[in-house]
Amino acid sequence: MLLLPTLLLYALGLLLTGIGSRLASRCATWCGALCGLPMWMVGGTLVAVCTALPQLVLAFLAAGMSVTALAVGTALAGAVTQLGLVLALCLLRCNVTVDRGELLRKCALLLVACGVVALFVRDGTLSYTGTGLLMGLFVLFVMQSIAYQYRFAFREGLELITVQKEKGEKPPPEDPSGRTVLFPAMSIRTSLRNLAGVVGGMAVLCVGAWALLNSAVALANLTGTIQAQWAATLISFGLCLPLLVEVFDHPLGSAWKRFAEKCRIYPPQALPMQVLNSAILSITLVLPVSSLMYRRRLPVGEQFRQYDIPFCVLMALILLLPPLVKKRLYRWQGRVCLILYIMYLAAVLIMPRAGA
């Protein structure tokens, strides 16, 4: 009888998380521009971090409440879902165009982050050294993002590659308005409105994350399953749902489409790289912040060590090798990543590991 209220709480959490994260992100990036930061600086810092804001808030709350399985699952399972589901569907459905050098650097950074996690959780907990190294990789990520945004703004040293087009497929027409994000005219009224938007959006996001966290704990208790299963399924999928909506061109309806477009913080063409950035931040920012919030060595269960990290490495290699060797992207990369994600879900649901 408690199942229906729990599912309603989960649905409410999804809605509030999606609204709060986008509102806070949009207003925060505008406030950065208002403070005089150039747009390439905003794009490399605030925009990059805001892509992982829902995961960061939920993991922060989970670690503070000592629900470590959901904190770690939000980071690691979230990265797997972003790569194996969202980015895979981007490669399959969209005419993706990315800078080859930036893609290679970010994939290499993701592999290094996975290696650090695998090396420093061998005893079942994330060591303080591992936490420090992950934070160092986060700083490196921000520096790389700023440098790339600067080159992109001035069109310096870019080597654009695209997916291999299927037979008879035509590229989409160039959309000059899609390269930039339009900001409102600066005034005291809009400044106060956006400052209020940051505070209000974060408040709504925190309430939504609290609802998702409590619904996942309740579902685990009601069904007698481990919390890591819900982190890998409902939590990770729910947090990626707004990104999936963008991939499928907003199938949720015109109301959400208008809201999402008004709160857009990056051009539509940048979605694949933003998904990759979010996966990197899930490991290099969300995981160490959870460790610091927990104030002890963060437990990392066997399921995360045996499933999440290896699958994340495999997907990163699938994304890295073709651009490195052939200097282009292929749609089969999306198919392989999607198959790996389905295998990951099957392993998590059918053969869950103890200690998660």
C-alpha positions as CSV (number, residue, x, y, z in Angstrom):
1,M,0.0,0.0,0.0
2,L,3.0,2.3,0.5
3,L,4.2,1.6,-3.0
4,L,2.0,4.1,-4.8
5,P,2.9,7.1,-2.5
6,T,6.6,6.2,-3.0
7,L,6.2,6.2,-6.7
8,L,4.4,9.5,-6.6
9,L,7.2,10.9,-4.4
10,Y,9.7,9.7,-7.0
11,A,7.8,11.4,-9.9
12,L,7.6,14.6,-7.9
13,G,11.3,14.4,-7.3
14,L,12.0,14.0,-11.0
15,L,9.9,17.0,-11.8
16,L,11.4,19.3,-9.1
17,T,14.9,18.2,-9.9
18,G,14.5,18.9,-13.6
19,I,13.0,22.3,-13.0
20,G,15.3,23.4,-10.2
21,S,18.5,22.3,-11.9
22,R,17.7,24.1,-15.1
23,L,16.5,27.2,-13.5
24,A,19.5,27.5,-11.2
25,S,21.9,26.7,-14.0
26,R,20.4,29.2,-16.4
27,C,20.4,32.0,-13.8
28,A,23.9,31.1,-12.5
29,T,25.4,31.4,-16.0
30,W,23.7,34.7,-16.6
31,C,25.0,36.0,-13.3
32,G,28.5,35.0,-14.4
33,A,28.1,37.0,-17.5
34,L,26.7,39.9,-15.5
35,C,29.9,39.8,-13.4
36,G,31.9,40.5,-16.5
37,L,33.2,37.0,-17.2
38,P,33.7,36.4,-21.0
39,M,31.4,33.8,-22.4
40,W,34.3,31.4,-23.1
41,M,35.1,31.6,-19.3
42,V,31.4,31.0,-18.4
43,G,31.2,28.1,-20.8
44,G,34.3,26.4,-19.4
45,T,33.4,26.8,-15.7
46,L,29.7,27.4,-14.8
47,V,28.2,25.7,-17.8
48,A,30.4,22.7,-17.4
49,V,29.7,22.3,-13.7
50,C,26.0,22.9,-14.0
51,T,25.6,19.9,-16.3
52,A,26.3,17.7,-13.3
53,L,24.4,19.8,-10.8
54,P,21.5,17.3,-10.1
55,Q,24.0,14.4,-9.5
56,L,26.1,16.7,-7.3
57,V,23.2,17.8,-5.1
58,L,21.7,14.3,-4.7
59,A,25.0,12.7,-3.9
60,F,25.8,15.5,-1.4
61,L,22.5,14.9,0.4
62,A,22.9,11.1,0.3
63,A,26.5,11.3,1.8
64,G,25.3,13.7,4.5
65,M,22.5,11.2,5.4
66,S,25.1,8.3,5.3
67,V,23.3,6.6,2.5
68,T,26.6,5.9,0.8
69,A,25.3,3.3,-1.7
70,L,23.1,6.0,-3.3
71,A,25.8,8.6,-3.1
72,V,28.4,6.4,-4.9
73,G,25.7,5.0,-7.3
74,T,24.6,8.5,-8.3
75,A,28.2,9.2,-9.4
76,L,29.4,5.9,-10.9
77,A,26.1,4.5,-12.2
78,G,25.2,8.0,-13.4
79,A,28.4,8.1,-15.5
80,V,27.6,4.8,-17.1
81,T,24.0,5.9,-17.9
82,Q,25.2,9.2,-19.4
83,L,27.7,7.4,-21.7
84,G,25.8,4.2,-22.5
85,L,22.3,5.7,-22.9
86,V,22.3,9.4,-23.5
87,L,25.5,9.8,-25.5
88,A,24.9,6.5,-27.4
89,L,21.5,7.8,-28.5
90,C,23.1,11.1,-29.5
91,L,25.4,9.2,-31.8
92,L,22.5,7.1,-33.2
93,R,19.9,9.9,-33.7
94,C,21.9,13.1,-34.3
95,N,24.4,14.3,-36.8
96,V,27.0,14.8,-34.1
97,T,29.9,17.2,-34.8
98,V,32.7,17.5,-32.2
99,D,36.2,18.8,-32.0
100,R,38.5,15.8,-32.3
101,G,41.2,17.1,-29.9
102,E,38.7,17.9,-27.2
103,L,37.0,14.6,-27.5
104,L,40.3,12.7,-27.2
105,R,41.4,14.7,-24.2
106,K,38.1,14.3,-22.4
107,C,38.0,10.5,-23.1
108,A,41.5,10.2,-21.9
109,L,40.7,12.1,-18.7
110,L,37.7,9.9,-18.1
111,L,39.9,6.8,-18.4
112,V,42.4,8.2,-16.0
113,A,39.6,9.0,-13.5
114,C,38.3,5.5,-13.8
115,G,41.8,4.2,-13.2
116,V,42.2,6.3,-10.1
117,V,38.9,5.0,-8.7
118,A,39.8,1.4,-9.5
119,L,43.2,1.8,-7.9
120,F,42.2,3.5,-4.7
121,V,39.0,1.5,-3.8
122,R,40.6,-1.9,-3.8
123,D,39.9,-2.3,-0.1
124,G,36.3,-1.3,-0.5
125,T,36.6,2.3,0.5
126,L,37.8,5.4,-1.4
127,S,41.1,6.5,0.2
128,Y,41.9,10.1,1.0
129,T,44.6,10.0,-1.7
130,G,42.1,8.9,-4.3
131,T,39.8,11.7,-3.3
132,G,42.6,14.2,-3.6
133,L,43.6,12.9,-7.0
134,L,40.0,13.0,-8.3
135,M,39.8,16.6,-7.2
136,G,43.0,17.3,-9.0
137,L,41.5,15.8,-12.2
138,F,38.5,18.0,-11.7
139,V,40.8,21.1,-11.7
140,L,42.5,19.7,-14.9
141,F,39.0,19.2,-16.4
142,V,38.1,22.9,-15.8
143,M,41.3,24.1,-17.2
144,Q,40.8,22.0,-20.3
145,S,37.2,23.2,-20.7
146,I,38.3,26.9,-20.4
147,A,41.1,26.4,-23.0
148,Y,38.7,24.7,-25.4
149,Q,36.0,27.3,-25.0
150,Y,38.5,30.0,-25.8
151,R,39.7,28.2,-28.9
152,F,36.1,27.6,-29.9
153,A,35.1,31.2,-29.4
154,F,37.9,32.4,-31.7
155,R,37.8,29.3,-34.0
156,E,41.5,28.5,-33.3
157,G,42.9,25.0,-33.8
158,L,39.6,23.2,-34.2
159,E,39.5,19.8,-36.0
160,L,35.8,19.0,-36.3
161,I,34.8,15.4,-36.9
162,T,31.3,14.1,-37.4
163,V,29.4,10.7,-37.4
164,Q,29.6,8.7,-40.5
165,K,26.4,9.4,-42.4
166,E,24.2,6.6,-43.4
167,K,23.5,6.2,-47.1
168,G,21.2,8.9,-48.4
169,E,21.4,10.8,-45.1
170,K,21.6,14.6,-45.4
171,P,23.3,16.9,-42.9
172,P,21.1,19.3,-41.1
173,P,21.1,22.9,-42.3
174,E,23.4,25.3,-40.5
175,D,21.7,27.2,-37.6
176,P,23.7,30.3,-36.9
177,S,21.6,31.0,-33.8
178,G,22.5,27.7,-32.3
179,R,26.1,28.5,-31.7
180,T,25.5,31.0,-28.9
181,V,23.1,31.3,-26.0
182,L,21.2,34.5,-25.8
183,F,21.1,36.4,-22.5
184,P,18.6,39.1,-21.5
185,A,19.6,42.8,-21.4
186,M,21.4,43.7,-18.3
187,S,19.5,45.8,-15.7
188,I,18.9,45.9,-12.0
189,R,15.5,44.2,-12.4
190,T,16.9,41.3,-14.4
191,S,19.9,41.0,-12.1
192,L,17.7,40.6,-9.1
193,R,15.4,38.2,-10.9
194,N,18.3,36.0,-11.9
195,L,19.8,36.1,-8.4
196,A,16.4,35.0,-7.1
197,G,16.4,32.3,-9.8
198,V,19.6,30.9,-8.5
199,V,18.4,30.7,-4.9
200,G,14.9,29.5,-5.8
201,G,16.2,27.0,-8.3
202,M,18.7,25.5,-5.8
203,A,15.9,25.3,-3.2
204,V,13.6,23.4,-5.7
205,L,16.5,21.2,-6.7
206,C,17.3,20.3,-3.1
207,V,13.7,19.4,-2.5
208,G,13.5,17.3,-5.6
209,A,16.8,15.5,-4.8
210,W,15.5,14.8,-1.2
211,A,12.4,13.3,-2.7
212,L,14.4,11.1,-5.1
213,L,16.7,10.0,-2.3
214,N,13.9,9.1,0.1
215,S,11.8,7.3,-2.6
216,A,14.9,5.2,-3.6
217,V,15.5,4.2,0.0
218,A,11.8,3.4,0.5
219,L,11.7,1.3,-2.6
220,A,14.7,-0.6,-1.5
221,N,13.2,-1.3,1.9
222,L,9.8,-2.2,0.4
223,T,11.2,-4.7,-2.2
224,G,14.1,-6.0,-0.1
225,T,16.7,-5.1,-2.7
226,I,20.0,-3.3,-2.4
227,Q,20.0,0.4,-2.8
228,A,22.7,0.2,-5.6
229,Q,20.1,-1.3,-7.9
230,W,17.9,1.7,-7.6
231,A,20.8,4.0,-8.0
232,A,21.7,2.3,-11.3
233,T,18.1,2.3,-12.6
234,L,15.5,4.8,-11.4
235,I,17.9,7.4,-10.0
236,S,20.4,7.4,-12.9
237,F,17.7,7.2,-15.5
238,G,15.6,9.9,-13.8
239,L,18.5,12.3,-13.6
240,C,19.3,11.7,-17.3
241,L,15.7,12.0,-18.4
242,P,15.9,15.8,-19.3
243,L,18.9,15.0,-21.5
244,L,17.0,12.2,-23.2
245,V,14.2,14.7,-23.8
246,E,16.7,16.9,-25.7
247,V,18.0,13.9,-27.7
248,F,14.5,13.0,-28.8
249,D,13.6,16.6,-29.5
250,H,11.4,17.2,-26.5
251,P,8.7,14.5,-26.7
252,L,7.3,15.5,-23.2
253,G,5.3,18.4,-24.7
254,S,5.4,22.0,-25.7
255,A,5.4,23.3,-22.1
256,W,8.6,21.6,-21.2
257,K,10.1,22.5,-24.5
258,R,9.5,26.2,-23.9
259,F,11.0,25.9,-20.4
260,A,14.0,24.0,-21.6
261,E,14.8,26.4,-24.4
262,K,14.4,29.4,-22.2
263,C,16.7,27.8,-19.6
264,R,19.3,26.5,-22.2
265,I,22.9,27.1,-21.1
266,Y,24.6,25.6,-24.1
267,P,23.9,25.4,-27.8
268,P,22.0,22.3,-29.0
269,Q,25.0,21.1,-31.1
270,A,27.1,21.0,-27.9
271,L,24.8,18.3,-26.2
272,P,27.2,15.3,-26.9
273,M,30.2,17.0,-25.4
274,Q,28.1,18.3,-22.4
275,V,27.0,14.7,-21.8
276,L,30.6,13.5,-21.8
277,N,31.5,16.4,-19.5
278,S,28.7,15.4,-17.1
279,A,30.0,11.8,-17.0
280,I,33.5,13.0,-16.2
281,L,32.2,15.4,-13.5
282,S,30.2,12.5,-11.9
283,I,33.5,10.8,-11.2
284,T,35.9,13.7,-10.6
285,L,33.6,16.0,-8.7
286,V,30.5,14.2,-7.4
287,L,32.4,11.2,-6.0
288,P,35.1,13.2,-4.1
289,V,32.5,15.7,-2.8
290,S,30.5,12.8,-1.5
291,S,33.6,11.5,0.2
292,L,34.3,14.8,1.8
293,M,30.7,15.2,2.9
294,Y,30.8,11.7,4.5
295,R,33.8,12.8,6.5
296,R,35.2,9.3,6.6
297,R,36.6,6.9,3.9
298,L,33.7,6.5,1.5
299,P,32.5,2.9,1.2
300,V,32.5,1.7,-2.5
301,G,30.6,-1.6,-2.7
302,E,31.6,-4.6,-4.7
303,Q,28.9,-4.0,-7.3
304,F,30.4,-0.6,-8.2
305,R,33.9,-2.0,-8.4
306,Q,32.9,-5.0,-10.5
307,Y,30.2,-3.5,-12.8
308,D,30.3,0.3,-12.9
309,I,34.0,1.0,-13.3
310,P,34.7,-1.7,-15.9
311,F,31.7,-0.7,-18.1
312,C,32.6,2.9,-17.9
313,V,36.2,2.1,-19.1
314,L,34.8,0.0,-22.0
315,M,32.5,2.8,-23.1
316,A,35.3,5.4,-22.9
317,L,37.5,3.2,-25.0
318,I,34.7,2.7,-27.6
319,L,34.4,6.5,-27.8
320,L,38.2,7.2,-27.9
321,L,39.7,4.7,-30.3
322,P,37.9,5.5,-33.6
323,P,38.5,9.2,-33.5
324,L,42.1,8.5,-32.4
325,V,42.8,6.1,-35.3
326,K,40.3,7.0,-38.1
327,K,39.8,10.6,-37.1
328,R,36.0,10.4,-37.2
329,L,33.0,9.2,-35.3
330,Y,30.7,6.3,-36.3
331,R,27.2,5.4,-35.5
332,W,28.2,1.9,-34.6
333,Q,30.0,3.4,-31.5
334,G,26.5,4.4,-30.3
335,R,25.2,0.9,-30.9
336,V,28.0,-0.7,-29.0
337,C,27.7,1.7,-26.1
338,L,24.0,1.0,-25.9
339,I,24.5,-2.7,-26.0
340,L,27.1,-2.4,-23.2
341,Y,24.5,-0.3,-21.2
342,I,21.9,-3.0,-21.6
343,M,24.4,-5.6,-20.5
344,Y,25.2,-3.5,-17.5
345,L,21.5,-3.2,-16.5
346,A,21.1,-6.9,-16.9
347,A,24.1,-7.6,-14.7
348,V,22.9,-5.1,-12.0
349,L,19.4,-6.5,-11.9
350,I,20.0,-10.2,-12.3
351,M,23.4,-10.6,-10.5
352,P,23.6,-7.8,-7.9
353,R,26.7,-7.9,-5.8
354,A,26.9,-7.8,-2.0
355,G,28.3,-4.8,-0.2
356,A,26.7,-2.2,-2.4
